[in-house]
Amino acid sequence: MSRRTLFIIQLNSNMELHLFNNADELSASAAQWIADCISNTLQQQDRYTIVLSGGSTPKKLHMLLAAAPFKEQIDWSKLHIFWGDERAVPFDDVRNNARMAFDTLLNQVPIPRNQVHVMDTKLDPESAASEYERILRRYFDETGPTFDLVLLGMGDDGHTLSLFPGKPIIYEERKWAAAYFLREQNMFRITLTAPVVNRSRKIAFLVAGAGKAHALKQVMEGDYRPDVYPSQVIKPEDGEVHWFLDKEAAALLQ
């Protein structure tokens, strides 16, 4: 156990909760955990597929991974990078998740560019989603596991990826990637869907801040209401879920 970790709770056979004093400790421990996962997996296979997310917590994580000791510890040449969702804005827009990842991580590490798969916002949103699905289906079989690790955040409203409360995309069963217009933000969103994420080997939610506490309690301890709290739809078939939480986010949990 990391000296930064308050404790780890095994919630069931495939779910663990990792609790930390604050977001900085959370990010530091998550970086070490990710580096260890990559190293251990690459002893068994020759590539590692990871899904990145946007937001402030991943930004801290990226900066740690891009610096010593993790920059040297991780075999970047064997990583294949994907994204969980994207705002349909140009790459040079500060709201673009891929741009944030390049600025804070990917431009600082020796990863082959052809192993980095952005959601192409130069295309119209529907075409971008369709192209991303084609990429995914070239990488992964119709059955069996998909990504080695999916990194997820959770919003104050309980959304994850671009699965927002009350949106039909929550219940998508066939497509692996989809696009739709989010009226509340007046923009299109492109997102992975639950079917492809739930076939991942590992999923890690990084959740920090008091603003997440109410939604987190409902997601983890409340009735199953994914239309209200979409993060509940992330339920891996055979993989593991790890919740990395700071004390503020976990304050209401039993």
Residue pairs with C-beta under 8 A, 6 or more apart in sequence:
1 7
1 8
2 28
2 29
2 32
4 20
4 21
4 25
4 28
4 29
5 18
5 19
5 20
5 25
5 29
6 19
6 20
6 21
6 247
7 19
8 16
8 17
8 18
8 19
9 16
9 17
9 19
10 16
11 17
14 236
14 238
14 239
14 240
14 241
15 240
15 241
15 242
15 243
16 240
16 241
16 242
16 243
17 242
17 243
17 245
17 250
18 26
18 29
18 30
18 33
18 242
18 243
18 244
18 245
19 245
19 246
19 247
19 250
20 26
20 29
20 244
20 245
20 246
20 247
21 246
21 247
22 208
22 246
22 247
22 248
23 57
23 60
23 208
23 209
23 246
24 60
25 246
26 57
26 206
26 208
26 244
26 245
26 246
27 57
27 60
27 61
27 64
27 206
28 64
29 244
30 61
30 204
30 206
30 244
31 61
31 64
31 65
31 70
32 70
33 204
33 242
33 244
34 50
34 61
34 65
34 149
34 151
34 204
35 65
35 70
35 73
35 74
37 148
37 149
37 202
38 48
38 50
38 74
38 75
38 79
38 148
38 149
39 73
39 74
39 75
41 48
41 148
42 48
42 75
42 78
46 78
47 78
47 79
47 80
48 78
48 79
48 80
48 148
48 149
49 79
49 80
49 82
49 139
49 146
49 147
49 148
49 149
50 79
50 80
50 81
50 82
50 147
50 148
50 149
50 150
50 151
51 82
51 83
51 84
51 147
51 149
51 150
51 151
51 192
51 197
51 200
52 58
52 62
52 81
52 82
52 83
52 84
52 97
52 101
52 105
52 151
53 83
53 84
53 85
53 97
53 151
53 152
53 153
53 161
53 206
54 85
54 86
54 97
54 100
54 101
54 153
55 153
57 153
57 206
57 207
57 208
58 100
58 101
58 151
58 153
58 206
59 100
59 104
61 151
61 206
62 100
62 101
62 104
62 105
63 104
63 105
64 70
65 71
65 74
65 105
65 109
66 104
66 105
66 108
66 109
67 108
71 108
71 109
74 109
76 109
76 110
76 111
77 110
77 111
77 112
79 111
79 115
80 115
80 116
80 117
80 139
81 101
81 106
81 111
81 115
81 116
81 117
82 117
82 136
82 147
82 192
83 97
83 98
83 101
83 117
83 118
83 119
83 192
84 150
84 151
84 152
84 160
84 161
84 191
84 192
84 197
85 97
85 119
85 161
85 162
85 189
85 190
85 191
85 192
86 96
86 97
86 98
86 118
86 119
86 121
86 128
86 162
86 189
86 190
86 191
87 93
87 95
87 96
87 97
87 121
87 185
87 187
87 188
87 189
87 190
88 121
88 125
88 128
88 179
88 187
88 188
88 189
88 190
89 95
89 96
89 121
89 187
90 96
90 121
90 122
91 98
91 99
91 118
91 121
91 122
92 99
93 99
94 100
96 121
98 118
98 119
106 116
117 132
117 135
119 128
119 129
119 132
119 177
119 190
120 128
120 131
120 132
121 128
121 190
123 131
125 179
125 180
125 181
125 188
125 189
125 190
126 179
128 179
128 190
129 175
129 177
129 178
129 179
129 190
129 191
130 177
132 176
132 177
132 190
133 175
133 176
133 177
136 146
136 176
136 177
136 196
137 176
139 146
140 146
140 147
140 196
140 199
144 199
145 199
145 200
145 201
145 238
145 239
146 196
146 197
146 199
146 200
147 196
147 197
147 199
147 200
147 201
148 200
148 201
148 202
149 200
149 201
149 202
149 203
149 204
150 197
150 200
150 202
150 203
150 204
151 204
151 206
152 160
152 161
152 197
152 203
152 204
152 205
152 206
152 231
152 234
153 160
153 205
153 206
153 207
154 160
154 205
154 207
154 212
154 215
154 216
154 219
154 231
155 212
155 215
156 211
156 212
156 214
156 215
157 164
157 165
157 215
157 229
158 165
158 215
158 216
158 218
158 219
158 228
158 229
158 230
158 231
158 232
159 165
159 230
159 231
160 205
160 230
160 231
160 234
161 191
161 192
161 193
161 197
162 169
162 180
162 182
162 189
162 190
162 191
163 169
163 170
163 191
163 193
163 194
163 230
163 231
163 233
164 182
164 184
164 230
165 227
165 228
165 229
165 230
166 227
166 228
167 180
167 182
167 230
168 180
169 178
169 180
169 191
169 193
170 194
170 226
170 227
170 230
170 233
171 226
171 233
172 178
172 193
172 194
172 195
173 195
174 195
175 193
175 195
176 192
176 193
176 195
176 196
177 190
177 191
177 192
177 193
177 196
178 190
178 191
178 193
179 188
179 189
179 190
179 191
180 188
180 189
181 187
181 188
181 189
182 188
182 189
194 233
194 234
197 203
197 234
197 236
198 234
198 235
198 236
198 237
198 239
199 236
199 237
199 238
199 239
200 236
200 239
201 239
201 240
202 239
202 240
202 241
202 242
203 234
203 236
203 239
203 240
203 241
203 242
204 241
204 242
204 243
204 244
205 231
205 234
205 241
205 242
205 243
205 244
206 244
207 216
207 243
207 244
207 245
207 246
207 249
208 245
208 246
208 248
208 249
209 246
209 248
209 249
210 248
210 249
210 251
212 248
212 249
213 248
213 249
213 250
213 251
213 252
214 252
215 229
215 231
216 245
216 249
216 250
216 252
216 253
217 252
217 253
218 225
218 228
218 229
219 229
219 231
219 232
220 243
220 253
221 253
221 254
222 229
224 232
225 232
226 232
226 233
234 241
235 241
